[in-house]
Amino acid sequence: MTASDLSRELTRPRESAQPDRDRLLEELRDVLSTFDGVQYGRGGAGDDTSLDGALSSALAAANRLKSEHTWPRTLLRRPGAEETPLESEA
């Protein structure tokens, strides 16, 4: 996954708006761009402050993704999960 891949995904047409997803992809794109600039750039080691910020952003994004994909959340998002009251299954 590269910053260019994320940019393409952000410009791909979708049926419905997903602002949280877009924000996350933009953040990850910026992080990858920062890391790529340091690794492949001609300017040397880069700015420690920008690297620290990029790393913090990457960790925060990873934690948000992890939180979105834990089993309780995926269970609650399951189609029909809200329509079936627990009392009727007893």
PDB file of N, CA, C and O in Angstrom:
ATOM      1  N   MET A   1       0.846  -1.164   0.000  1.00  0.00           N
ATOM      2  CA  MET A   1       0.000   0.000   0.000  1.00  0.00           C
ATOM      3  C   MET A   1       0.897   1.234   0.000  1.00  0.00           C
ATOM      4  O   MET A   1       1.800   1.362   0.827  1.00  0.00           O
ATOM      5  N   THR A   2       0.639   2.117  -0.918  1.00  0.00           N
ATOM      6  CA  THR A   2       1.425   3.339  -1.020  1.00  0.00           C
ATOM      7  C   THR A   2       0.506   4.550  -0.861  1.00  0.00           C
ATOM      8  O   THR A   2      -0.718   4.424  -0.846  1.00  0.00           O
ATOM      9  N   ALA A   3       1.120   5.713  -0.744  1.00  0.00           N
ATOM     10  CA  ALA A   3       0.346   6.950  -0.664  1.00  0.00           C
ATOM     11  C   ALA A   3      -0.463   7.151  -1.944  1.00  0.00           C
ATOM     12  O   ALA A   3      -1.582   7.663  -1.894  1.00  0.00           O
ATOM     13  N   SER A   4       0.087   6.755  -3.082  1.00  0.00           N
ATOM     14  CA  SER A   4      -0.634   6.869  -4.358  1.00  0.00           C
ATOM     15  C   SER A   4      -1.854   5.951  -4.386  1.00  0.00           C
ATOM     16  O   SER A   4      -2.907   6.331  -4.899  1.00  0.00           O
ATOM     17  N   ASP A   5      -1.716   4.751  -3.838  1.00  0.00           N
ATOM     18  CA  ASP A   5      -2.856   3.830  -3.755  1.00  0.00           C
ATOM     19  C   ASP A   5      -3.986   4.454  -2.943  1.00  0.00           C
ATOM     20  O   ASP A   5      -5.153   4.374  -3.325  1.00  0.00           O
ATOM     21  N   LEU A   6      -3.635   5.068  -1.835  1.00  0.00           N
ATOM     22  CA  LEU A   6      -4.651   5.699  -0.989  1.00  0.00           C
ATOM     23  C   LEU A   6      -5.285   6.891  -1.690  1.00  0.00           C
ATOM     24  O   LEU A   6      -6.487   7.116  -1.548  1.00  0.00           O
ATOM     25  N   SER A   7      -4.509   7.654  -2.439  1.00  0.00           N
ATOM     26  CA  SER A   7      -5.067   8.780  -3.196  1.00  0.00           C
ATOM     27  C   SER A   7      -6.062   8.294  -4.239  1.00  0.00           C
ATOM     28  O   SER A   7      -7.123   8.892  -4.417  1.00  0.00           O
ATOM     29  N   ARG A   8      -5.719   7.206  -4.931  1.00  0.00           N
ATOM     30  CA  ARG A   8      -6.647   6.635  -5.919  1.00  0.00           C
ATOM     31  C   ARG A   8      -7.935   6.165  -5.250  1.00  0.00           C
ATOM     32  O   ARG A   8      -9.026   6.381  -5.778  1.00  0.00           O
ATOM     33  N   GLU A   9      -7.811   5.530  -4.106  1.00  0.00           N
ATOM     34  CA  GLU A   9      -8.999   5.057  -3.389  1.00  0.00           C
ATOM     35  C   GLU A   9      -9.885   6.228  -2.968  1.00  0.00           C
ATOM     36  O   GLU A   9     -11.111   6.130  -3.011  1.00  0.00           O
ATOM     37  N   LEU A  10      -9.269   7.322  -2.566  1.00  0.00           N
ATOM     38  CA  LEU A  10     -10.041   8.495  -2.142  1.00  0.00           C
ATOM     39  C   LEU A  10     -10.803   9.128  -3.303  1.00  0.00           C
ATOM     40  O   LEU A  10     -11.860   9.721  -3.088  1.00  0.00           O
ATOM     41  N   THR A  11     -10.293   9.017  -4.519  1.00  0.00           N
ATOM     42  CA  THR A  11     -10.960   9.626  -5.672  1.00  0.00           C
ATOM     43  C   THR A  11     -11.925   8.672  -6.373  1.00  0.00           C
ATOM     44  O   THR A  11     -12.642   9.083  -7.285  1.00  0.00           O
ATOM     45  N   ARG A  12     -11.950   7.420  -5.963  1.00  0.00           N
ATOM     46  CA  ARG A  12     -12.840   6.439  -6.577  1.00  0.00           C
ATOM     47  C   ARG A  12     -14.286   6.764  -6.218  1.00  0.00           C
ATOM     48  O   ARG A  12     -14.593   7.031  -5.057  1.00  0.00           O
ATOM     49  N   PRO A  13     -15.179   6.741  -7.215  1.00  0.00           N
ATOM     50  CA  PRO A  13     -16.595   7.037  -6.919  1.00  0.00           C
ATOM     51  C   PRO A  13     -17.217   5.952  -6.040  1.00  0.00           C
ATOM     52  O   PRO A  13     -16.939   4.763  -6.201  1.00  0.00           O
ATOM     53  N   ARG A  14     -18.065   6.390  -5.110  1.00  0.00           N
ATOM     54  CA  ARG A  14     -18.773   5.473  -4.211  1.00  0.00           C
ATOM     55  C   ARG A  14     -20.245   5.835  -4.181  1.00  0.00           C
ATOM     56  O   ARG A  14     -20.632   6.950  -4.529  1.00  0.00           O
ATOM     57  N   GLU A  15     -21.066   4.873  -3.759  1.00  0.00           N
ATOM     58  CA  GLU A  15     -22.505   5.102  -3.695  1.00  0.00           C
ATOM     59  C   GLU A  15     -22.891   6.082  -2.590  1.00  0.00           C
ATOM     60  O   GLU A  15     -23.791   6.902  -2.768  1.00  0.00           O
ATOM     61  N   SER A  16     -22.202   5.995  -1.439  1.00  0.00           N
ATOM     62  CA  SER A  16     -22.538   6.879  -0.323  1.00  0.00           C
ATOM     63  C   SER A  16     -21.267   7.482   0.264  1.00  0.00           C
ATOM     64  O   SER A  16     -20.183   6.902   0.193  1.00  0.00           O
ATOM     65  N   ALA A  17     -21.437   8.654   0.839  1.00  0.00           N
ATOM     66  CA  ALA A  17     -20.300   9.339   1.463  1.00  0.00           C
ATOM     67  C   ALA A  17     -19.887   8.618   2.739  1.00  0.00           C
ATOM     68  O   ALA A  17     -20.730   8.149   3.503  1.00  0.00           O
ATOM     69  N   GLN A  18     -18.584   8.537   2.956  1.00  0.00           N
ATOM     70  CA  GLN A  18     -18.045   7.929   4.173  1.00  0.00           C
ATOM     71  C   GLN A  18     -16.952   8.849   4.725  1.00  0.00           C
ATOM     72  O   GLN A  18     -15.765   8.573   4.556  1.00  0.00           O
ATOM     73  N   PRO A  19     -17.352   9.941   5.384  1.00  0.00           N
ATOM     74  CA  PRO A  19     -16.368  10.937   5.823  1.00  0.00           C
ATOM     75  C   PRO A  19     -15.337  10.401   6.806  1.00  0.00           C
ATOM     76  O   PRO A  19     -14.174  10.797   6.739  1.00  0.00           O
ATOM     77  N   ASP A  20     -15.727   9.509   7.720  1.00  0.00           N
ATOM     78  CA  ASP A  20     -14.759   8.952   8.679  1.00  0.00           C
ATOM     79  C   ASP A  20     -13.706   8.119   7.961  1.00  0.00           C
ATOM     80  O   ASP A  20     -12.518   8.203   8.273  1.00  0.00           O
ATOM     81  N   ARG A  21     -14.147   7.319   7.004  1.00  0.00           N
ATOM     82  CA  ARG A  21     -13.230   6.490   6.229  1.00  0.00           C
ATOM     83  C   ARG A  21     -12.283   7.362   5.410  1.00  0.00           C
ATOM     84  O   ARG A  21     -11.082   7.098   5.348  1.00  0.00           O
ATOM     85  N   ASP A  22     -12.832   8.401   4.782  1.00  0.00           N
ATOM     86  CA  ASP A  22     -11.998   9.304   3.980  1.00  0.00           C
ATOM     87  C   ASP A  22     -10.955  10.013   4.843  1.00  0.00           C
ATOM     88  O   ASP A  22      -9.804  10.167   4.434  1.00  0.00           O
ATOM     89  N   ARG A  23     -11.361  10.438   6.025  1.00  0.00           N
ATOM     90  CA  ARG A  23     -10.435  11.108   6.933  1.00  0.00           C
ATOM     91  C   ARG A  23      -9.291  10.177   7.323  1.00  0.00           C
ATOM     92  O   ARG A  23      -8.131  10.587   7.369  1.00  0.00           O
ATOM     93  N   LEU A  24      -9.628   8.925   7.604  1.00  0.00           N
ATOM     94  CA  LEU A  24      -8.623   7.932   7.962  1.00  0.00           C
ATOM     95  C   LEU A  24      -7.669   7.669   6.793  1.00  0.00           C
ATOM     96  O   LEU A  24      -6.454   7.613   6.986  1.00  0.00           O
ATOM     97  N   LEU A  25      -8.204   7.511   5.602  1.00  0.00           N
ATOM     98  CA  LEU A  25      -7.356   7.283   4.433  1.00  0.00           C
ATOM     99  C   LEU A  25      -6.453   8.486   4.138  1.00  0.00           C
ATOM    100  O   LEU A  25      -5.290   8.319   3.772  1.00  0.00           O
ATOM    101  N   GLU A  26      -6.992   9.691   4.299  1.00  0.00           N
ATOM    102  CA  GLU A  26      -6.174  10.889   4.099  1.00  0.00           C
ATOM    103  C   GLU A  26      -5.032  10.951   5.104  1.00  0.00           C
ATOM    104  O   GLU A  26      -3.901  11.299   4.763  1.00  0.00           O
ATOM    105  N   GLU A  27      -5.347  10.609   6.339  1.00  0.00           N
ATOM    106  CA  GLU A  27      -4.327  10.616   7.385  1.00  0.00           C
ATOM    107  C   GLU A  27      -3.227   9.594   7.082  1.00  0.00           C
ATOM    108  O   GLU A  27      -2.040   9.898   7.196  1.00  0.00           O
ATOM    109  N   LEU A  28      -3.633   8.382   6.696  1.00  0.00           N
ATOM    110  CA  LEU A  28      -2.653   7.349   6.357  1.00  0.00           C
ATOM    111  C   LEU A  28      -1.842   7.742   5.121  1.00  0.00           C
ATOM    112  O   LEU A  28      -0.642   7.475   5.062  1.00  0.00           O
ATOM    113  N   ARG A  29      -2.480   8.368   4.140  1.00  0.00           N
ATOM    114  CA  ARG A  29      -1.771   8.832   2.945  1.00  0.00           C
ATOM    115  C   ARG A  29      -0.690   9.846   3.328  1.00  0.00           C
ATOM    116  O   ARG A  29       0.435   9.775   2.833  1.00  0.00           O
ATOM    117  N   ASP A  30      -1.031  10.776   4.200  1.00  0.00           N
ATOM    118  CA  ASP A  30      -0.064  11.785   4.634  1.00  0.00           C
ATOM    119  C   ASP A  30       1.097  11.157   5.402  1.00  0.00           C
ATOM    120  O   ASP A  30       2.249  11.562   5.244  1.00  0.00           O
ATOM    121  N   VAL A  31       0.781  10.163   6.237  1.00  0.00           N
ATOM    122  CA  VAL A  31       1.821   9.470   6.999  1.00  0.00           C
ATOM    123  C   VAL A  31       2.788   8.757   6.054  1.00  0.00           C
ATOM    124  O   VAL A  31       4.006   8.865   6.196  1.00  0.00           O
ATOM    125  N   LEU A  32       2.227   8.029   5.086  1.00  0.00           N
ATOM    126  CA  LEU A  32       3.077   7.311   4.136  1.00  0.00           C
ATOM    127  C   LEU A  32       3.918   8.276   3.306  1.00  0.00           C
ATOM    128  O   LEU A  32       5.076   7.988   3.005  1.00  0.00           O
ATOM    129  N   SER A  33       3.348   9.406   2.938  1.00  0.00           N
ATOM    130  CA  SER A  33       4.112  10.406   2.187  1.00  0.00           C
ATOM    131  C   SER A  33       5.287  10.928   3.004  1.00  0.00           C
ATOM    132  O   SER A  33       6.382  11.122   2.475  1.00  0.00           O
ATOM    133  N   THR A  34       5.058  11.153   4.289  1.00  0.00           N
ATOM    134  CA  THR A  34       6.134  11.623   5.166  1.00  0.00           C
ATOM    135  C   THR A  34       7.243  10.586   5.260  1.00  0.00           C
ATOM    136  O   THR A  34       8.421  10.909   5.112  1.00  0.00           O
ATOM    137  N   PHE A  35       6.855   9.334   5.510  1.00  0.00           N
ATOM    138  CA  PHE A  35       7.863   8.266   5.613  1.00  0.00           C
ATOM    139  C   PHE A  35       8.598   8.060   4.295  1.00  0.00           C
ATOM    140  O   PHE A  35       9.815   7.874   4.285  1.00  0.00           O
ATOM    141  N   ASP A  36       7.865   8.093   3.182  1.00  0.00           N
ATOM    142  CA  ASP A  36       8.508   7.940   1.872  1.00  0.00           C
ATOM    143  C   ASP A  36       9.504   9.062   1.608  1.00  0.00           C
ATOM    144  O   ASP A  36      10.591   8.826   1.081  1.00  0.00           O
ATOM    145  N   GLY A  37       9.129  10.285   1.976  1.00  0.00           N
ATOM    146  CA  GLY A  37      10.015  11.417   1.768  1.00  0.00           C
ATOM    147  C   GLY A  37      11.320  11.271   2.519  1.00  0.00           C
ATOM    148  O   GLY A  37      12.378  11.653   2.019  1.00  0.00           O
ATOM    149  N   VAL A  38      11.251  10.721   3.713  1.00  0.00           N
ATOM    150  CA  VAL A  38      12.462  10.527   4.506  1.00  0.00           C
ATOM    151  C   VAL A  38      13.294   9.377   3.948  1.00  0.00           C
ATOM    152  O   VAL A  38      14.516   9.477   3.841  1.00  0.00           O
ATOM    153  N   GLN A  39      12.624   8.293   3.598  1.00  0.00           N
ATOM    154  CA  GLN A  39      13.370   7.127   3.124  1.00  0.00           C
ATOM    155  C   GLN A  39      13.970   7.335   1.740  1.00  0.00           C
ATOM    156  O   GLN A  39      15.116   6.958   1.498  1.00  0.00           O
ATOM    157  N   TYR A  40      13.213   7.923   0.843  1.00  0.00           N
ATOM    158  CA  TYR A  40      13.676   8.029  -0.538  1.00  0.00           C
ATOM    159  C   TYR A  40      14.100   9.431  -0.946  1.00  0.00           C
ATOM    160  O   TYR A  40      14.596   9.626  -2.056  1.00  0.00           O
ATOM    161  N   GLY A  41      13.914  10.408  -0.069  1.00  0.00           N
ATOM    162  CA  GLY A  41      14.256  11.784  -0.402  1.00  0.00           C
ATOM    163  C   GLY A  41      15.756  12.008  -0.424  1.00  0.00           C
ATOM    164  O   GLY A  41      16.530  11.217   0.116  1.00  0.00           O
ATOM    165  N   ARG A  42      16.142  13.081  -1.046  1.00  0.00           N
ATOM    166  CA  ARG A  42      17.560  13.424  -1.150  1.00  0.00           C
ATOM    167  C   ARG A  42      18.014  14.342  -0.024  1.00  0.00           C
ATOM    168  O   ARG A  42      19.194  14.677   0.073  1.00  0.00           O
ATOM    169  N   GLY A  43      17.082  14.744   0.819  1.00  0.00           N
ATOM    170  CA  GLY A  43      17.397  15.727   1.827  1.00  0.00           C
ATOM    171  C   GLY A  43      18.034  15.192   3.093  1.00  0.00           C
ATOM    172  O   GLY A  43      18.269  15.969   4.018  1.00  0.00           O
ATOM    173  N   GLY A  44      18.316  13.938   3.179  1.00  0.00           N
ATOM    174  CA  GLY A  44      18.935  13.410   4.394  1.00  0.00           C
ATOM    175  C   GLY A  44      17.932  12.758   5.308  1.00  0.00           C
ATOM    176  O   GLY A  44      16.937  12.195   4.851  1.00  0.00           O
ATOM    177  N   ALA A  45      18.186  12.830   6.591  1.00  0.00           N
ATOM    178  CA  ALA A  45      17.404  12.101   7.586  1.00  0.00           C
ATOM    179  C   ALA A  45      16.004  12.663   7.783  1.00  0.00           C
ATOM    180  O   ALA A  45      15.109  11.924   8.195  1.00  0.00           O
ATOM    181  N   GLY A  46      15.785  13.921   7.510  1.00  0.00           N
ATOM    182  CA  GLY A  46      14.460  14.497   7.689  1.00  0.00           C
ATOM    183  C   GLY A  46      14.287  15.125   9.058  1.00  0.00           C
ATOM    184  O   GLY A  46      15.177  15.085   9.908  1.00  0.00           O
ATOM    185  N   ASP A  47      13.126  15.700   9.239  1.00  0.00           N
ATOM    186  CA  ASP A  47      12.788  16.416  10.456  1.00  0.00           C
ATOM    187  C   ASP A  47      12.225  15.434  11.489  1.00  0.00           C
ATOM    188  O   ASP A  47      11.224  14.764  11.234  1.00  0.00           O
ATOM    189  N   ASP A  48      12.876  15.353  12.658  1.00  0.00           N
ATOM    190  CA  ASP A  48      12.425  14.431  13.710  1.00  0.00           C
ATOM    191  C   ASP A  48      11.015  14.744  14.178  1.00  0.00           C
ATOM    192  O   ASP A  48      10.254  13.833  14.503  1.00  0.00           O
ATOM    193  N   THR A  49      10.661  16.009  14.216  1.00  0.00           N
ATOM    194  CA  THR A  49       9.324  16.393  14.669  1.00  0.00           C
ATOM    195  C   THR A  49       8.257  15.879  13.709  1.00  0.00           C
ATOM    196  O   THR A  49       7.224  15.371  14.146  1.00  0.00           O
ATOM    197  N   SER A  50       8.497  16.006  12.408  1.00  0.00           N
ATOM    198  CA  SER A  50       7.498  15.519  11.451  1.00  0.00           C
ATOM    199  C   SER A  50       7.417  13.996  11.476  1.00  0.00           C
ATOM    200  O   SER A  50       6.339  13.429  11.300  1.00  0.00           O
ATOM    201  N   LEU A  51       8.553  13.331  11.696  1.00  0.00           N
ATOM    202  CA  LEU A  51       8.531  11.869  11.808  1.00  0.00           C
ATOM    203  C   LEU A  51       7.776  11.421  13.056  1.00  0.00           C
ATOM    204  O   LEU A  51       7.001  10.465  13.008  1.00  0.00           O
ATOM    205  N   ASP A  52       8.001  12.110  14.171  1.00  0.00           N
ATOM    206  CA  ASP A  52       7.267  11.783  15.402  1.00  0.00           C
ATOM    207  C   ASP A  52       5.770  11.978  15.219  1.00  0.00           C
ATOM    208  O   ASP A  52       4.963  11.160  15.660  1.00  0.00           O
ATOM    209  N   GLY A  53       5.415  13.073  14.562  1.00  0.00           N
ATOM    210  CA  GLY A  53       3.999  13.331  14.299  1.00  0.00           C
ATOM    211  C   GLY A  53       3.383  12.286  13.385  1.00  0.00           C
ATOM    212  O   GLY A  53       2.260  11.837  13.611  1.00  0.00           O
ATOM    213  N   ALA A  54       4.127  11.898  12.346  1.00  0.00           N
ATOM    214  CA  ALA A  54       3.629  10.884  11.421  1.00  0.00           C
ATOM    215  C   ALA A  54       3.455   9.546  12.128  1.00  0.00           C
ATOM    216  O   ALA A  54       2.469   8.845  11.904  1.00  0.00           O
ATOM    217  N   LEU A  55       4.401   9.196  12.971  1.00  0.00           N
ATOM    218  CA  LEU A  55       4.300   7.932  13.708  1.00  0.00           C
ATOM    219  C   LEU A  55       3.123   7.958  14.672  1.00  0.00           C
ATOM    220  O   LEU A  55       2.400   6.968  14.786  1.00  0.00           O
ATOM    221  N   SER A  56       2.921   9.059  15.359  1.00  0.00           N
ATOM    222  CA  SER A  56       1.765   9.177  16.266  1.00  0.00           C
ATOM    223  C   SER A  56       0.456   9.070  15.500  1.00  0.00           C
ATOM    224  O   SER A  56      -0.481   8.418  15.960  1.00  0.00           O
ATOM    225  N   SER A  57       0.384   9.704  14.335  1.00  0.00           N
ATOM    226  CA  SER A  57      -0.823   9.619  13.511  1.00  0.00           C
ATOM    227  C   SER A  57      -1.072   8.203  13.031  1.00  0.00           C
ATOM    228  O   SER A  57      -2.213   7.740  13.012  1.00  0.00           O
ATOM    229  N   ALA A  58      -0.004   7.510  12.641  1.00  0.00           N
ATOM    230  CA  ALA A  58      -0.144   6.129  12.175  1.00  0.00           C
ATOM    231  C   ALA A  58      -0.647   5.224  13.303  1.00  0.00           C
ATOM    232  O   ALA A  58      -1.509   4.374  13.080  1.00  0.00           O
ATOM    233  N   LEU A  59      -0.116   5.404  14.494  1.00  0.00           N
ATOM    234  CA  LEU A  59      -0.567   4.592  15.636  1.00  0.00           C
ATOM    235  C   LEU A  59      -2.023   4.877  15.981  1.00  0.00           C
ATOM    236  O   LEU A  59      -2.784   3.957  16.281  1.00  0.00           O
ATOM    237  N   ALA A  60      -2.410   6.143  15.941  1.00  0.00           N
ATOM    238  CA  ALA A  60      -3.805   6.493  16.236  1.00  0.00           C
ATOM    239  C   ALA A  60      -4.743   5.909  15.184  1.00  0.00           C
ATOM    240  O   ALA A  60      -5.816   5.407  15.518  1.00  0.00           O
ATOM    241  N   ALA A  61      -4.346   5.972  13.924  1.00  0.00           N
ATOM    242  CA  ALA A  61      -5.170   5.403  12.851  1.00  0.00           C
ATOM    243  C   ALA A  61      -5.290   3.889  13.009  1.00  0.00           C
ATOM    244  O   ALA A  61      -6.372   3.329  12.831  1.00  0.00           O
ATOM    245  N   ALA A  62      -4.200   3.237  13.336  1.00  0.00           N
ATOM    246  CA  ALA A  62      -4.227   1.786  13.534  1.00  0.00           C
ATOM    247  C   ALA A  62      -5.145   1.414  14.699  1.00  0.00           C
ATOM    248  O   ALA A  62      -5.867   0.419  14.627  1.00  0.00           O
ATOM    249  N   ASN A  63      -5.120   2.196  15.756  1.00  0.00           N
ATOM    250  CA  ASN A  63      -6.006   1.931  16.901  1.00  0.00           C
ATOM    251  C   ASN A  63      -7.467   2.122  16.528  1.00  0.00           C
ATOM    252  O   ASN A  63      -8.323   1.359  16.976  1.00  0.00           O
ATOM    253  N   ARG A  64      -7.767   3.143  15.702  1.00  0.00           N
ATOM    254  CA  ARG A  64      -9.148   3.338  15.262  1.00  0.00           C
ATOM    255  C   ARG A  64      -9.610   2.164  14.398  1.00  0.00           C
ATOM    256  O   ARG A  64     -10.728   1.673  14.555  1.00  0.00           O
ATOM    257  N   LEU A  65      -8.746   1.718  13.486  1.00  0.00           N
ATOM    258  CA  LEU A  65      -9.096   0.570  12.655  1.00  0.00           C
ATOM    259  C   LEU A  65      -9.317  -0.674  13.497  1.00  0.00           C
ATOM    260  O   LEU A  65     -10.271  -1.420  13.277  1.00  0.00           O
ATOM    261  N   LYS A  66      -8.445  -0.894  14.450  1.00  0.00           N
ATOM    262  CA  LYS A  66      -8.573  -2.051  15.335  1.00  0.00           C
ATOM    263  C   LYS A  66      -9.898  -1.995  16.088  1.00  0.00           C
ATOM    264  O   LYS A  66     -10.586  -3.008  16.219  1.00  0.00           O
ATOM    265  N   SER A  67     -10.248  -0.823  16.574  1.00  0.00           N
ATOM    266  CA  SER A  67     -11.490  -0.651  17.316  1.00  0.00           C
ATOM    267  C   SER A  67     -12.710  -0.923  16.436  1.00  0.00           C
ATOM    268  O   SER A  67     -13.685  -1.519  16.895  1.00  0.00           O
ATOM    269  N   GLU A  68     -12.660  -0.493  15.186  1.00  0.00           N
ATOM    270  CA  GLU A  68     -13.784  -0.693  14.273  1.00  0.00           C
ATOM    271  C   GLU A  68     -13.986  -2.161  13.915  1.00  0.00           C
ATOM    272  O   GLU A  68     -15.094  -2.566  13.562  1.00  0.00           O
ATOM    273  N   HIS A  69     -12.943  -2.948  14.002  1.00  0.00           N
ATOM    274  CA  HIS A  69     -13.029  -4.329  13.538  1.00  0.00           C
ATOM    275  C   HIS A  69     -12.971  -5.366  14.667  1.00  0.00           C
ATOM    276  O   HIS A  69     -12.715  -6.543  14.415  1.00  0.00           O
ATOM    277  N   THR A  70     -13.206  -4.933  15.896  1.00  0.00           N
ATOM    278  CA  THR A  70     -13.278  -5.898  16.983  1.00  0.00           C
ATOM    279  C   THR A  70     -14.620  -6.627  16.898  1.00  0.00           C
ATOM    280  O   THR A  70     -15.579  -6.091  16.342  1.00  0.00           O
ATOM    281  N   TRP A  71     -14.693  -7.808  17.430  1.00  0.00           N
ATOM    282  CA  TRP A  71     -15.888  -8.628  17.238  1.00  0.00           C
ATOM    283  C   TRP A  71     -17.181  -8.014  17.772  1.00  0.00           C
ATOM    284  O   TRP A  71     -18.216  -8.201  17.132  1.00  0.00           O
ATOM    285  N   PRO A  72     -17.200  -7.292  18.902  1.00  0.00           N
ATOM    286  CA  PRO A  72     -18.496  -6.730  19.322  1.00  0.00           C
ATOM    287  C   PRO A  72     -19.047  -5.729  18.308  1.00  0.00           C
ATOM    288  O   PRO A  72     -20.252  -5.692  18.058  1.00  0.00           O
ATOM    289  N   ARG A  73     -18.177  -4.932  17.735  1.00  0.00           N
ATOM    290  CA  ARG A  73     -18.664  -3.938  16.770  1.00  0.00           C
ATOM    291  C   ARG A  73     -19.142  -4.594  15.490  1.00  0.00           C
ATOM    292  O   ARG A  73     -20.173  -4.206  14.940  1.00  0.00           O
ATOM    293  N   THR A  74     -18.405  -5.585  15.008  1.00  0.00           N
ATOM    294  CA  THR A  74     -18.842  -6.257  13.790  1.00  0.00           C
ATOM    295  C   THR A  74     -20.147  -7.011  14.033  1.00  0.00           C
ATOM    296  O   THR A  74     -20.980  -7.111  13.133  1.00  0.00           O
ATOM    297  N   LEU A  75     -20.328  -7.540  15.237  1.00  0.00           N
ATOM    298  CA  LEU A  75     -21.570  -8.218  15.579  1.00  0.00           C
ATOM    299  C   LEU A  75     -22.735  -7.236  15.582  1.00  0.00           C
ATOM    300  O   LEU A  75     -23.817  -7.551  15.088  1.00  0.00           O
ATOM    301  N   LEU A  76     -22.516  -6.056  16.132  1.00  0.00           N
ATOM    302  CA  LEU A  76     -23.580  -5.053  16.185  1.00  0.00           C
ATOM    303  C   LEU A  76     -23.917  -4.496  14.804  1.00  0.00           C
ATOM    304  O   LEU A  76     -25.040  -4.048  14.576  1.00  0.00           O
ATOM    305  N   ARG A  77     -22.954  -4.520  13.880  1.00  0.00           N
ATOM    306  CA  ARG A  77     -23.205  -4.022  12.532  1.00  0.00           C
ATOM    307  C   ARG A  77     -23.788  -5.089  11.623  1.00  0.00           C
ATOM    308  O   ARG A  77     -24.135  -4.796  10.479  1.00  0.00           O
ATOM    309  N   ARG A  78     -23.903  -6.318  12.103  1.00  0.00           N
ATOM    310  CA  ARG A  78     -24.428  -7.415  11.295  1.00  0.00           C
ATOM    311  C   ARG A  78     -25.843  -7.073  10.835  1.00  0.00           C
ATOM    312  O   ARG A  78     -26.643  -6.583  11.632  1.00  0.00           O
ATOM    313  N   PRO A  79     -26.166  -7.322   9.566  1.00  0.00           N
ATOM    314  CA  PRO A  79     -27.526  -7.022   9.078  1.00  0.00           C
ATOM    315  C   PRO A  79     -28.565  -7.763   9.898  1.00  0.00           C
ATOM    316  O   PRO A  79     -28.443  -8.963  10.142  1.00  0.00           O
ATOM    317  N   GLY A  80     -29.583  -7.038  10.317  1.00  0.00           N
ATOM    318  CA  GLY A  80     -30.661  -7.636  11.080  1.00  0.00           C
ATOM    319  C   GLY A  80     -30.397  -7.755  12.566  1.00  0.00           C
ATOM    320  O   GLY A  80     -31.270  -8.219  13.300  1.00  0.00           O
ATOM    321  N   ALA A  81     -29.229  -7.355  13.037  1.00  0.00           N
ATOM    322  CA  ALA A  81     -28.903  -7.500  14.454  1.00  0.00           C
ATOM    323  C   ALA A  81     -29.815  -6.640  15.322  1.00  0.00           C
ATOM    324  O   ALA A  81     -30.171  -7.038  16.431  1.00  0.00           O
ATOM    325  N   GLU A  82     -30.198  -5.461  14.825  1.00  0.00           N
ATOM    326  CA  GLU A  82     -31.039  -4.580  15.615  1.00  0.00           C
ATOM    327  C   GLU A  82     -32.505  -5.014  15.547  1.00  0.00           C
ATOM    328  O   GLU A  82     -33.290  -4.638  16.417  1.00  0.00           O
ATOM    329  N   GLU A  83     -32.883  -5.779  14.554  1.00  0.00           N
ATOM    330  CA  GLU A  83     -34.272  -6.140  14.360  1.00  0.00           C
ATOM    331  C   GLU A  83     -34.706  -7.319  15.235  1.00  0.00           C
ATOM    332  O   GLU A  83     -35.904  -7.534  15.418  1.00  0.00           O
ATOM    333  N   THR A  84     -33.770  -8.074  15.770  1.00  0.00           N
ATOM    334  CA  THR A  84     -34.095  -9.259  16.544  1.00  0.00           C
ATOM    335  C   THR A  84     -33.905  -8.985  18.028  1.00  0.00           C
ATOM    336  O   THR A  84     -32.771  -8.985  18.507  1.00  0.00           O
ATOM    337  N   PRO A  85     -34.986  -8.750  18.771  1.00  0.00           N
ATOM    338  CA  PRO A  85     -34.816  -8.549  20.211  1.00  0.00           C
ATOM    339  C   PRO A  85     -34.388  -9.831  20.895  1.00  0.00           C
ATOM    340  O   PRO A  85     -34.799 -10.923  20.502  1.00  0.00           O
ATOM    341  N   LEU A  86     -33.567  -9.699  21.911  1.00  0.00           N
ATOM    342  CA  LEU A  86     -33.063 -10.863  22.625  1.00  0.00           C
ATOM    343  C   LEU A  86     -34.171 -11.656  23.292  1.00  0.00           C
ATOM    344  O   LEU A  86     -34.075 -12.879  23.394  1.00  0.00           O
ATOM    345  N   GLU A  87     -35.238 -10.975  23.757  1.00  0.00           N
ATOM    346  CA  GLU A  87     -36.309 -11.667  24.448  1.00  0.00           C
ATOM    347  C   GLU A  87     -37.013 -12.674  23.525  1.00  0.00           C
ATOM    348  O   GLU A  87     -37.474 -13.713  23.997  1.00  0.00           O
ATOM    349  N   SER A  88     -37.101 -12.389  22.249  1.00  0.00           N
ATOM    350  CA  SER A  88     -37.827 -13.286  21.351  1.00  0.00           C
ATOM    351  C   SER A  88     -37.052 -14.559  21.061  1.00  0.00           C
ATOM    352  O   SER A  88     -37.635 -15.543  20.604  1.00  0.00           O
ATOM    353  N   GLU A  89     -35.726 -14.561  21.322  1.00  0.00           N
ATOM    354  CA  GLU A  89     -34.926 -15.739  21.082  1.00  0.00           C
ATOM    355  C   GLU A  89     -34.915 -16.689  22.279  1.00  0.00           C
ATOM    356  O   GLU A  89     -34.474 -17.833  22.159  1.00  0.00           O
ATOM    357  N   ALA A  90     -35.397 -16.224  23.429  1.00  0.00           N
ATOM    358  CA  ALA A  90     -35.364 -17.039  24.638  1.00  0.00           C
ATOM    359  C   ALA A  90     -36.404 -18.127  24.639  1.00  0.00           C
ATOM    360  O   ALA A  90     -36.493 -18.895  25.597  1.00  0.00           O
TER     361      ALA A  90
END
